[in-house]
Amino acid sequence: MRLVEVALSNFRSYATETRIELDPFTVLIGRNDAGKSSIFDALDIFFNDTPIEQDDCSVQNTHTEIRISCVFDDLPPQLIIDEQYATRLQDEYLLRADGKLEIVKVYNCAGTKGKLSNTFAIALHPFGAGVDDLLGLKIAELRVRAQQRQVDLTNCNQAIKAQLRQTIWGQANELSLTAREVSLAKESGKEVWEQLQKHFPVYALFKSDRASTDQDAEAQDPLRAAIKEAVRRREVDLNGVIAEIRQELENVASLTVEKIREMNPDLASQLHPEIKNKNWESLFAVTLTGEDQIPINKRGSGTRRLVLLNFFRAKAEEDSETRDAGIIYAIEEPETSQHPNHQVMLLDAFQDLVVQDRCQIMITTHTPTLARRVDRRTLRLITAQSGSPLIEKGTADSTLQKIKNTLGVLPDHDIKAFFGVEGRHDINFMKHISHILAAVEPDIPDLGLMEQIGKLVFVPLGGSSLDLWITTLSGLQRPEFYLTDRDLQPPTQPRYYQQIAAWLARGCTAWASSKKELENYLHPSVILPEAAGYVGTGSDFEDVPLLFAQAVHAASPGTSAWATISDEKRSHKISAAKKRLNTVCAGRMTPELLTQSDPNDDIRTWLRAIGQALNE
């Protein structure tokens, strides 16, 4: 199940119902106290039953009922709720008109401590006497209801509530459906709720103001989980050892009691051997120290937080591979106490995690370093309007302007040039290739180094704004360079030729690759070590990521044919292929190999032009 929307009502600053759409990767932006953390805390209450208090009620209202609603797609195909009978959410009329599942939790916060008072679904459900309450009826009551409505039960298994409900609904004259609250508190409704919770994504919240010590749960849990897993794999052997030791100790203890009996029978009669042992994992404790033996909790705040964030990543990657449920990671201000380079690395790591099938990530940020590097569609701006939060998506140009103002970004006069490419994989490619060339060719700049020292700004163009640091790039009077994939084979014009023409007309420098995309500039010899079955020949317009993904897939044991896997899985595999191609494989390139794979010297031409601008 994937969370696609959350709605808050009477929760802190969210006095009236406010809905926030969520993507696989979502970035919340807003000034302090805008309401970003409240969204994360509300989800923690919903998923993890974190305590809710009277003070969580909005001060703008007098009533004490709080509602937290979550909307899901990617739903389980069926649920086992009645006598092990499989049924579907749509057959129970528990979905909205758009096919999504919306669950609402209601909390009564009249007392100091709030309590969950109701749970229901908002669904397009049967409406009208005799058909609107079937989920809450016992099996005997359903049979009576069928008799009252003169329902033919000839082909219905009357021992199964789901079949009784569906038969009653199926024989209703002009069954009316309306969007309404459907209780999940009794009978089959309660069983649906119990089963749904098994499919809910795991929600983990990393707060910006949490303590940063080596004993934190996020620092300990991944390693404790590793200990438990190691113990589990050796459980049979370890239990055998325990049994042998227990028997030996029982023998010694019994002999001791018998010796006592010889001297004091009354005392011996009061003594009985009792053997206790701790869990194996309790024998291990883990801390992190460096070569200087300084523990993590004695290091700087930036180092402590970086370690914890990477434990967070490790746990996410492990859980996403082993758990049946999806995972939502909510991370407040990952940039806190981090060097700008680490901020970018963390963002790239988060986006890589999202590529996995069951991982969803939400972050809050106050830095343009992160905001400008993500697809504008993932941005959510939270501002106050008439005392309540207003949520705006980053797809509107007017919203982007507000985001720039909110982030408080001023032009950076150390910037020498802007370089726009289609996405982060292209950024990685250009960084790796420029680093390799710069080591032996003085007129080639190391783009990664130029970014680190603040002279160059990469601008990911795919679905994003041109830049969130400034109002317009042209206003800074800095050189602008743009590079797009050709995609289409000549004599057809490059895919983005109109955009290239617009950039050129504005006085910018713009190129389209002469090959299909940047991956086509990789020499096949650097690809083969990563995908032994790779069949690419170095052709200018072959689909390198697809061929790479197919080769890796075919080499995996027990996999089905490529054509039989879902479009979504193919997309994930191709995305993973692009990452490896533009990092690992690009890192294996040499100047000599580039000369062979790029006979037109496209890449050197681009880099030399950017280098001239950086040196002015």
C-alpha positions in Angstrom: 0.0 0.0 0.0 1.3 3.4 -0.9 0.3 6.6 0.9 -0.9 9.2 -1.6 -2.6 11.8 0.6 -3.1 12.8 4.2 -5.9 15.0 5.5 -5.8 16.8 8.9 -8.7 18.4 10.7 -8.5 20.3 14.0 -4.9 19.2 14.5 -2.7 22.0 15.7 -2.6 24.7 13.0 -4.8 22.7 10.7 -8.1 24.0 12.1 -10.2 23.0 9.0 -9.7 19.9 6.9 -6.5 20.3 4.9 -5.4 17.7 2.3 -1.7 17.2 1.3 -1.0 15.1 -1.8 2.1 12.9 -1.4 4.4 11.4 -4.0 6.9 8.6 -3.7 9.4 11.4 -2.9 7.9 14.5 -1.4 9.7 17.7 -0.2 7.9 20.0 2.2 9.0 23.6 2.2 7.8 26.4 4.5 9.0 28.8 7.2 9.3 27.8 10.8 5.9 26.9 12.4 4.3 26.7 9.0 3.0 23.2 9.7 5.6 20.8 8.2 6.4 18.9 11.4 2.7 18.6 12.2 2.2 16.5 9.1 4.9 14.2 10.1 3.7 14.0 13.7 0.1 13.3 12.6 1.3 10.4 10.4 3.3 9.0 13.4 0.1 9.1 15.5 -1.9 7.4 12.7 0.6 4.6 11.9 2.4 4.1 15.2 -0.2 5.1 17.8 2.0 7.8 19.2 0.2 9.5 22.1 -2.0 12.4 21.2 -2.9 15.2 23.6 -5.5 17.8 24.3 -2.9 20.4 23.3 -2.8 18.9 19.8 -6.3 20.4 19.2 -6.3 23.6 17.1 -6.5 26.7 19.3 -8.8 28.2 16.6 -11.6 25.7 17.5 -13.5 24.9 20.6 -14.3 21.2 19.9 -11.9 18.5 20.9 -12.3 15.9 18.1 -9.2 15.5 15.8 -9.4 13.7 12.5 -6.4 12.2 10.7 -7.1 10.6 7.3 -4.8 8.6 5.1 -5.5 7.7 1.4 -3.8 4.7 -0.2 -3.4 3.2 -3.6 -1.4 0.0 -4.7 -3.9 -1.9 -2.5 -3.8 -5.6 -1.7 -5.7 -7.7 -4.3 -7.7 -9.5 -1.6 -8.2 -9.8 2.1 -9.0 -12.9 4.2 -11.7 -11.7 6.7 -14.6 -14.1 6.9 -14.0 -17.8 7.7 -10.8 -17.7 5.7 -12.8 -16.6 2.7 -11.0 -14.2 0.3 -12.8 -11.0 -0.6 -11.8 -7.7 -2.3 -12.1 -4.2 -1.0 -14.1 -3.2 -4.1 -16.5 -6.1 -3.5 -17.1 -4.8 0.0 -17.7 -1.2 -1.3 -14.8 0.1 0.7 -13.1 2.2 -1.9 -13.7 5.8 -3.1 -15.0 6.6 -6.5 -11.4 7.0 -7.7 -10.5 3.4 -6.6 -8.4 4.6 -3.6 -8.8 3.6 0.0 -9.3 6.4 2.6 -9.1 5.5 6.3 -10.0 8.1 8.9 -9.0 7.9 12.6 -11.0 10.1 15.0 -9.5 11.0 18.4 -11.4 12.4 21.4 -9.1 14.8 23.1 -11.5 16.1 25.7 -9.2 14.8 28.4 -5.5 15.6 28.9 -4.6 12.5 27.0 -6.5 11.9 23.7 -8.0 8.5 22.8 -8.9 6.9 19.5 -12.7 7.0 19.4 -13.5 5.8 15.9 -12.0 4.3 12.7 -13.9 4.3 9.4 -13.4 4.3 5.7 -14.7 7.1 3.4 -16.1 5.0 0.5 -18.7 4.8 -2.2 -20.9 2.5 -0.2 -24.5 1.2 -0.5 -26.9 3.7 1.0 -30.5 3.0 2.2 -32.2 0.9 4.8 -31.3 -2.7 4.8 -28.1 -2.5 2.7 -26.0 0.2 4.4 -25.0 -1.7 7.6 -24.1 -5.2 6.4 -20.4 -5.0 7.3 -21.4 -4.6 11.0 -23.8 -7.6 11.1 -23.1 -11.0 12.6 -23.8 -14.0 10.3 -27.2 -14.8 11.9 -28.2 -11.2 11.5 -27.2 -11.4 7.8 -29.3 -14.4 7.3 -32.3 -12.7 8.9 -31.7 -9.6 6.8 -31.6 -11.8 3.6 -34.9 -13.4 4.7 -36.5 -10.0 5.3 -35.5 -8.8 1.9 -36.5 -12.0 0.2 -33.1 -12.7 -1.1 -32.5 -15.9 -3.0 -29.6 -17.7 -1.2 -29.7 -20.8 -3.4 -26.2 -20.3 -4.7 -24.8 -18.6 -1.6 -22.7 -20.3 1.1 -24.6 -19.1 4.1 -21.6 -19.9 6.4 -19.6 -17.1 4.8 -20.5 -13.5 5.7 -18.9 -12.0 2.6 -21.0 -14.2 0.3 -24.2 -13.2 2.2 -23.4 -9.5 1.9 -22.6 -9.7 -1.7 -25.7 -11.7 -2.5 -27.9 -9.2 -0.6 -26.3 -6.3 -2.4 -26.4 -8.1 -5.7 -30.2 -8.6 -5.5 -31.0 -5.2 -4.3 -33.2 -3.2 -6.6 -31.2 -0.2 -8.0 -28.5 -0.3 -5.4 -27.7 3.3 -4.5 -24.1 4.2 -3.8 -22.9 7.4 -2.1 -19.7 8.6 -0.5 -20.1 8.0 3.2 -18.4 6.9 6.4 -18.3 3.1 6.7 -17.5 2.0 10.3 -14.6 -0.4 10.8 -15.4 -1.1 14.4 -17.7 -4.1 14.4 -17.8 -7.6 12.9 -16.5 -7.8 9.3 -15.7 -4.1 9.4 -13.4 -4.7 12.3 -11.9 -7.8 10.6 -11.2 -5.7 7.5 -9.4 -3.1 9.7 -7.3 -5.8 11.4 -6.2 -7.2 8.0 -5.6 -3.9 6.5 -3.1 -3.0 9.2 -0.9 -5.9 8.2 -0.6 -4.2 4.8 0.0 -0.7 6.0 3.4 0.7 5.2 5.8 0.9 8.1 6.3 4.6 9.1 9.6 5.8 10.6 10.1 9.4 11.7 13.5 11.0 12.0 13.1 14.4 13.8 15.5 17.3 13.4 15.7 18.0 17.1 16.3 14.4 18.3 19.4 13.5 20.4 22.4 12.3 18.4 24.2 9.7 20.4 25.5 6.2 19.5 22.8 4.7 21.7 20.0 6.1 19.6 17.4 3.7 18.3 18.3 4.5 14.7 22.0 3.8 15.4 21.3 0.6 17.3 18.4 -0.9 15.6 20.0 -1.8 12.3 22.9 -3.6 14.1 20.6 -5.2 16.6 18.5 -6.4 13.7 21.7 -7.8 12.2 22.5 -9.6 15.4 19.0 -11.1 15.6 19.2 -12.3 12.0 22.6 -13.9 12.7 21.3 -15.6 15.8 18.2 -16.7 13.9 20.3 -18.4 11.1 22.1 -20.4 13.8 19.1 -20.9 16.0 19.1 -24.7 15.8 22.8 -25.0 16.7 22.5 -22.5 19.5 19.5 -24.2 21.0 21.5 -27.4 21.0 24.3 -25.7 22.9 21.7 -24.2 25.3 20.2 -27.6 25.9 23.6 -29.2 26.6 24.6 -26.4 29.0 21.3 -26.5 30.7 21.5 -30.3 31.2 25.0 -29.9 32.6 24.0 -27.1 35.0 21.0 -29.1 36.1 23.2 -32.1 36.9 25.6 -30.0 38.9 22.8 -28.2 40.7 21.0 -31.5 41.5 24.3 -33.0 42.8 24.8 -29.9 44.9 21.3 -30.3 46.5 22.0 -33.9 47.2 25.2 -33.1 49.0 23.3 -30.4 51.0 20.7 -33.1 51.9 23.4 -35.2 53.5 24.1 -32.3 55.9 20.8 -30.5 56.2 17.7 -32.3 54.8 15.3 -29.5 55.7 17.4 -27.0 53.8 17.7 -29.3 50.8 14.0 -29.8 50.6 13.6 -26.0 50.1 16.0 -25.9 47.2 15.1 -26.6 43.6 17.4 -26.2 40.6 16.3 -23.3 38.3 18.3 -22.5 35.2 17.8 -19.2 33.4 19.5 -17.9 30.3 19.4 -14.6 28.5 18.6 -14.2 24.8 21.7 -14.6 22.6 21.4 -11.1 21.1 21.5 -9.6 24.6 25.2 -10.7 24.8 26.2 -8.1 22.2 26.3 -4.3 22.5 27.6 -2.1 19.7 29.1 1.3 19.7 30.9 3.2 17.0 34.5 4.5 17.5 37.2 5.6 15.1 40.9 4.8 15.1 41.3 7.4 17.8 38.8 5.5 20.0 36.5 8.5 20.2 32.9 7.3 20.5 30.3 8.8 18.2 28.5 10.6 20.9 31.7 12.6 21.6 32.1 13.8 18.0 30.7 16.9 16.4 27.0 17.3 15.8 27.4 17.1 12.0 29.3 13.8 12.2 26.8 12.3 14.7 23.8 13.3 12.5 25.5 12.0 9.4 26.1 8.6 11.0 22.5 8.4 12.2 21.2 9.3 8.8 23.2 6.6 7.2 22.1 4.1 9.7 18.6 5.3 8.7 19.5 4.6 5.1 20.9 1.2 5.9 17.8 0.2 7.8 15.6 1.4 4.9 17.5 -0.6 2.3 17.4 -3.7 4.4 13.7 -3.4 5.4 12.6 -2.6 1.9 14.1 -5.9 0.7 12.8 -8.1 3.6 9.4 -6.7 4.6 6.1 -7.5 2.9 4.7 -4.0 3.8 6.0 -0.8 2.3 8.0 1.7 4.2 7.6 5.4 4.6 10.6 7.4 5.9 9.9 10.9 7.1 13.1 12.9 7.7 13.1 16.4 9.0 15.8 18.7 7.7 18.4 16.2 6.6 20.7 19.1 5.8 21.0 20.0 9.5 24.7 20.3 10.5 25.8 18.9 7.1 28.3 20.2 4.6 26.7 21.1 1.3 28.4 18.2 -0.4 26.9 15.8 2.1 23.5 17.4 1.6 23.6 16.6 -2.1 24.8 13.0 -1.4 22.0 12.5 1.1 19.4 13.7 -1.4 20.8 11.4 -4.1 20.6 8.5 -1.7 17.0 9.3 -0.8 16.0 9.4 -4.4 17.8 6.1 -5.0 15.8 4.5 -2.2 12.5 5.7 -3.8 13.4 3.7 -6.9 12.9 0.6 -4.9 9.4 -0.9 -5.1 8.2 -0.3 -1.5 10.0 2.7 -0.2 8.5 6.2 0.1 10.4 9.2 1.5 9.3 12.6 2.7 11.6 15.3 3.9 11.4 18.9 5.1 14.1 21.4 4.1 15.1 25.0 4.5 17.9 24.9 2.0 17.8 25.6 -1.8 20.7 23.1 -2.2 18.1 20.3 -1.8 15.1 22.1 -3.2 16.6 23.1 -6.5 17.8 19.5 -7.3 14.4 17.8 -7.2 11.6 17.6 -9.6 9.3 20.5 -9.1 6.3 18.1 -8.9 7.7 16.8 -5.6 7.6 20.2 -3.9 4.9 21.2 -1.4 4.9 24.8 -0.2 3.2 25.3 3.1 2.2 28.9 4.0 -0.2 30.5 6.4 -3.4 31.9 5.0 -6.0 33.4 7.4 -4.3 31.6 10.2 -4.4 28.2 8.6 -1.8 26.4 6.4 -2.2 26.5 2.7 -0.6 23.7 0.6 0.6 24.5 -2.9 2.3 22.1 -5.3 5.5 23.2 -7.1 4.0 22.7 -10.5 2.8 26.3 -10.7 5.3 29.0 -11.7 3.7 31.3 -9.1 4.4 28.7 -6.4 8.0 28.4 -7.5 8.4 32.1 -7.0 7.0 31.8 -3.5 9.4 28.9 -2.8 12.3 31.1 -3.8 11.1 33.8 -1.5 10.5 31.4 1.4 14.0 29.9 1.1 15.4 33.4 1.3 17.9 32.8 -1.4 20.1 35.6 -2.6 22.3 35.5 -5.8 25.7 34.0 -5.1 28.4 36.1 -6.8 30.9 33.3 -6.6 29.0 31.4 -9.2 30.7 31.5 -12.6 28.2 29.4 -14.7 25.0 27.3 -14.7 24.9 23.9 -16.4 21.5 22.5 -17.1 21.2 18.7 -17.9 18.2 16.4 -18.0 18.6 14.7 -14.6 20.9 13.6 -11.8 22.2 10.6 -13.8 23.5 13.0 -16.3 25.1 15.1 -13.6 26.9 11.9 -12.3 28.1 11.1 -15.8 29.5 14.6 -16.5 31.2 14.7 -13.0 32.9 11.3 -13.5 34.1 12.0 -17.1 35.3 15.5 -16.4 37.2 14.3 -13.3 39.0 11.6 -15.4 39.8 14.1 -18.2 40.8 16.9 -15.9 43.6 14.8 -14.5 45.5 14.8 -17.8 44.0 17.6 -19.9 44.5 21.1 -18.3 41.8 22.8 -20.3 39.1 20.4 -19.0 37.5 21.4 -15.7 36.6 18.9 -13.0 32.9 19.7 -12.7 32.5 18.0 -9.4 35.2 20.1 -7.9 33.8 23.3 -9.4 30.4 22.5 -7.8 32.1 21.9 -4.4 33.9 25.2 -4.4 30.7 27.1 -5.5 31.7 28.1 -9.0 29.3 25.9 -10.9 25.7 25.1 -10.3 24.1 22.1 -11.9 20.4 22.6 -12.9 18.4 19.3 -13.3 15.9 20.1 -16.0 13.6 17.1 -16.0 10.2 18.3 -14.9 11.8 20.9 -12.7 12.3 24.6 -12.6 15.4 26.1 -14.2 16.6 27.2 -10.8 15.2 27.9 -7.3 18.2 30.0 -6.1 17.3 33.1 -8.0 14.4 34.8 -9.7 15.7 34.3 -13.2 19.1 33.0 -14.4 19.4 35.7 -16.9 19.2 38.3 -14.1 22.6 37.2 -12.8 24.4 37.7 -16.1 26.2 34.4 -15.7 26.9 32.1 -18.6 24.3 29.4 -19.0 25.0 26.0 -20.6 22.4 23.4 -21.5 22.8 19.8 -22.6 20.0 17.5 -23.7 19.9 14.0 -25.2 19.2 13.8 -28.9 16.9 10.8 -28.4 15.9 10.8 -32.1 18.1 9.5 -34.9 18.9 11.9 -37.7 17.6 13.3 -40.0 14.8 13.8 -37.4 15.5 16.9 -35.2 16.6 16.3 -31.6 13.7 15.8 -29.3 14.2 19.2 -27.5 15.2 21.2 -30.6 12.6 23.9 -29.9 13.9 24.4 -26.3 17.4 24.4 -27.6 16.5 27.1 -30.1 14.9 29.2 -27.3 18.0 28.9 -25.2 20.2 30.0 -28.1 17.9 32.9 -28.8 18.4 34.0 -25.2 22.2 34.0 -25.7 22.8 30.8 -23.8 25.0 27.9 -25.0 23.0 24.8 -25.8 23.8 21.4 -27.2 22.1 18.1 -28.1 24.2 15.0 -28.0 25.0 13.5 -31.3 24.2 10.0 -29.9 20.9 8.8 -28.4 21.9 9.8 -24.8 25.0 10.1 -22.6 25.1 6.4 -21.8 25.9 5.8 -25.5 29.3 7.6 -24.9 30.4 4.7 -22.6 32.8 2.2 -24.2 31.3 -1.3 -24.1 34.4 -2.6 -22.4 33.5 -0.6 -19.2 30.0 -2.0 -19.2 30.7 -5.7 -19.6 32.3 -6.2 -16.1 29.0 -5.0 -14.6 26.7 -7.1 -16.9 28.4 -10.2 -18.3 25.6 -10.9 -20.8 25.5 -7.3 -22.1 25.0 -7.4 -25.9 25.5 -3.7 -26.7 27.9 -3.0 -29.6 28.6 0.7 -29.1 26.0 1.8 -31.7 25.0 5.5 -31.4 21.3 4.8 -31.0 21.0 1.5 -29.2 19.2 1.7 -25.9 22.1 1.1 -23.5 20.2 1.3 -20.2 17.6 -1.2 -21.5 20.2 -3.6 -22.7 22.1 -3.3 -19.5 19.0 -3.9 -17.4 18.0 -6.9 -19.4 21.5 -8.4 -19.0 21.5 -8.0 -15.3 18.0 -9.4 -15.0 18.9 -12.4 -17.1 22.0 -13.1 -14.9 19.9 -13.1 -11.7 19.1 -16.7 -10.6 15.5 -17.8 -10.7 14.2 -14.8 -12.6 11.4 -14.9 -15.1 11.7 -13.7 -18.7 12.0 -9.9 -19.2 8.9 -9.8 -21.2 6.8 -11.3 -18.4 7.6 -8.8 -15.6 5.5 -5.8 -15.0 6.1 -2.4 -16.6 6.7 -1.0 -13.1 9.4 -3.5 -12.4 11.0 -3.0 -15.8 11.1 0.8 -15.1 12.8 0.2 -11.7 15.4 -2.0 -13.2 16.2 0.4 -16.0 16.5 3.2 -13.5 18.9 1.1 -11.4 20.8 0.4 -14.6 21.1 4.1 -15.4 22.6 4.7 -11.9 25.2 2.0 -12.3 26.1 3.1 -15.9 26.6 6.7 -14.9 28.5 6.0 -11.8 30.4 2.7 -11.8 30.8 2.3 -15.5 31.5 6.0 -16.1 34.1 5.8 -13.4 36.0 3.1 -15.4 36.3 5.3 -18.5 39.7 6.6 -19.6 40.7 9.4 -22.0 41.7 6.8 -24.5 38.4 4.9 -24.3 36.5 8.2 -24.6 38.4 9.0 -27.8 37.2 5.8 -29.2 33.6 6.1 -28.1 33.3 9.8 -28.9 35.1 10.3 -32.2 33.4 13.7 -32.7 34.8 14.9 -29.4 31.4 16.0 -28.3 32.1 15.7 -24.5 35.5 17.5 -24.7 33.9 20.3 -26.7 31.2 20.8 -24.1 33.6 20.7 -21.2 36.2 23.1 -22.7 33.4 25.6 -23.3 32.3 25.4 -19.7 35.9 25.5 -18.6 36.5 28.8 -20.4 33.5 30.4 -18.6 34.7 29.1 -15.2 38.2 30.6 -15.7 37.0 34.1 -16.7 
